[in-house]
Every structure is written in C-alpha cells, then in structure tokens.
Amino acid sequence: DVKALARFAVIALAVLPFLPGGDYGPYGAWDLRKLWLVVVLVTGFSFIGYIANRVVGVRHGTIVTALIGGAYSSTAVTQSLAQRLGAGAGGGAEPAGIALATLVMYVRVLVLVSVLATSVLLAIIILPALATASIAGLWLYRRSSPSDGATAPGNPIALLPALGFVGFVAAAAVAARWAEGRFGEQGIATLILIMGSMDVDAAIVTVGGLEAGALAPALAALALGGTVLANMTVKLGITIAYARSKGKSAAIALAASMLALAVSLGIGLARL
C-alpha cells in the first residue's frame, strides 16, 4: 500500500508540475503536460479503486467490486462477471454488477469530458443513457444477493500499461491533426469514432487535445457518443458470449441503455 501511494505521488506531484506546455512533435500534436495528465488520470482512477476495495471490497463483494472496477475498466468487469455467470460460479449479484459497472463508465466519461474536453456537449447525449443505466442497475441490485467472495485487486500503479495508453493517445493525436489537414472536421469525427470503438477514454483525450475550432462541438459530441455506443456493443457481445442464457437480465439492462443512447444520437444527428 505504501509503495502504491509513493508511486502515485511521484506520478502526480514530482513529474506533472515540471513538464512544459505547448505544441511538440509531428504536426505540433503533443502537449507534454496533457499527455502526462492522462497517466495521472488513468493511475488515479485505479488507485482510488484499489484503496476502496482494500477497505470495503471483501465485505460487500461483487457489487462494490463492480462499482470500483468500473472506474477504470467496465469492459474488464463485464468479462469477469459474465464468465463467472456462464461457469455457474456466480453468487447472484453478477447481473447487477455488470449493469452498475456500465453506470460508472458513463459517469467516468462525463468526468473525463469535463476535465479534458470542456467544449464538448456530450452530457446532453449521455444523460438519457445514464438515467436508464441507473434504473436498470438499481432494479437488478434490489433483486440480487451480493456475494462476499470478491478479492482485492493487485497493486494498480503499473506504469507500463499507462505509458502504453499514452503512446496510443499520442499516435491518435498525430493522426487527428493529419486528418484535420487532409479531410477537415468530418475526417476527424470519423477517426474519433473508429478509435473510440477500441477505447472511449482515448477518443475523449484526443478531442481534448484538438485546437479550438478544429471540430464543431455538436459533431464532436455525436462522434464521442458513437464511440460509447460502439463500446457498449462490445460489452453486450461479451455478456451474451460468456454468460449465455444466465446473463439475460444483464444483457437486457445493457441493451436498454444502448437504446436510450441510440435515440439521443439519432435526434442529435437529425438536428446537425
């Protein structure tokens, strides 16, 4: 625990304040301070989840672990719980855990947008899906019997995965600047949609790194909303593939949230 705290303190306090701002690298796409802020955010989410799980995770089991895990990887939580369901090793709270991890993902997306891409009007598109996920998660939670079998995660302050993510973000930033010069804002929106289907956070960081006016706020919101919908499709597929019929309630909860998001995106696209 002390080692994890020391590592995070170095990442957040001993490196970030001394990095220069400004445009560096190909096409001037890299702001070193913003790139390292990504490392701080990624490890920070994991560290908060680690500490909370050490304190309450074992007692409250699957639900608390899903809420904590959703702060840094709702997809990983979905896969783990769906696999447990499919193997018949679930304790009854896994469908609720899958739904609540997705709820946390929506909240995480809104937080990242507010920090890194304040001009993006994504909240208008996300809020109906967030409300739907909240209702579905609460309903499944009230029907579940939480298990106490969860275990604490390992030390989350692993720099290699965080640096790998930053490398991906840096490459995406260069690609976005190239697409901006070659195809205009439509090209950037398409690139963000494709990239975000693999990693929503990376798409948000990329939008936050664009120059002011490079992408219209409404178009950026639609592109990021589309990335969230694509990511949700992946999670729905994971749930069906791993949990099969035992994950029916979780799949319905995910599908309801996706439907609300799709309707919001359709209305936004019609008004664009």
C-alpha positions, 0 to 999 in steps of 0.5 A: 500500500505504501509503495502504491501511494509513493508511486502515485505521488511521484506520478502526480506531484514530482513529474506533472508540475515540471513538464512544459506546455505547448505544441511538440512533435509531428504536426505540433500534436503533443502537449507534454503536460496533457499527455502526462495528465492522462497517466495521472488520470488513468493511475488515479482512477485505479488507485482510488479503486484499489484503496476502496476495495482494500477497505470495503471490497471483501465485505460487500463483494461483487457489487462494490467490486463492480462499482470500483472496477468500473472506474477504470475498466467496465469492459474488464468487469463485464468479462469477469462477471459474465464468465463467472455467470456462464461457469455457474460460479456466480453468487447472484449479484453478477447481473447487477454488477455488470449493469452498475459497472456500465453506470460508472463508465458513463459517469467516468466519461462525463468526468473525463469530458469535463476535465479534458474536453470542456467544449464538448456537449456530450452530457446532453447525449449521455444523460438519457443513457445514464438515467436508464443505466441507473434504473436498470442497475438499481432494479437488478441490485434490489433483486440480487444477493451480493456475494462476499467472495470478491478479492482485492485487486493487485497493486494498480500503479503499473506504469507500463500499461499507462505509458502504453495508453499514452503512446496510443493517445499520442499516435491518435493525436498525430493522426487527428491533426493529419486528418484535420489537414487532409479531410477537415472536421468530418475526417476527424469525427470519423477517426474519433469514432473508429478509435473510440470503438477500441477505447472511449477514454482515448477518443475523449483525450484526443478531442481534448487535445484538438485546437479550438475550432478544429471540430464543431462541438455538436459533431464532436459530441455525436462522434464521442457518443458513437464511440460509447455506443460502439463500446457498449456493443462490445460489452453486450457481445461479451455478456451474451458470449460468456454468460449465455442464457444466465446473463439475460437480465444483464444483457437486457439492462445493457441493451436498454441503455444502448437504446436510450443512447441510440435515440439521443444520437439519432435526434442529435444527428437529425438536428446537425 
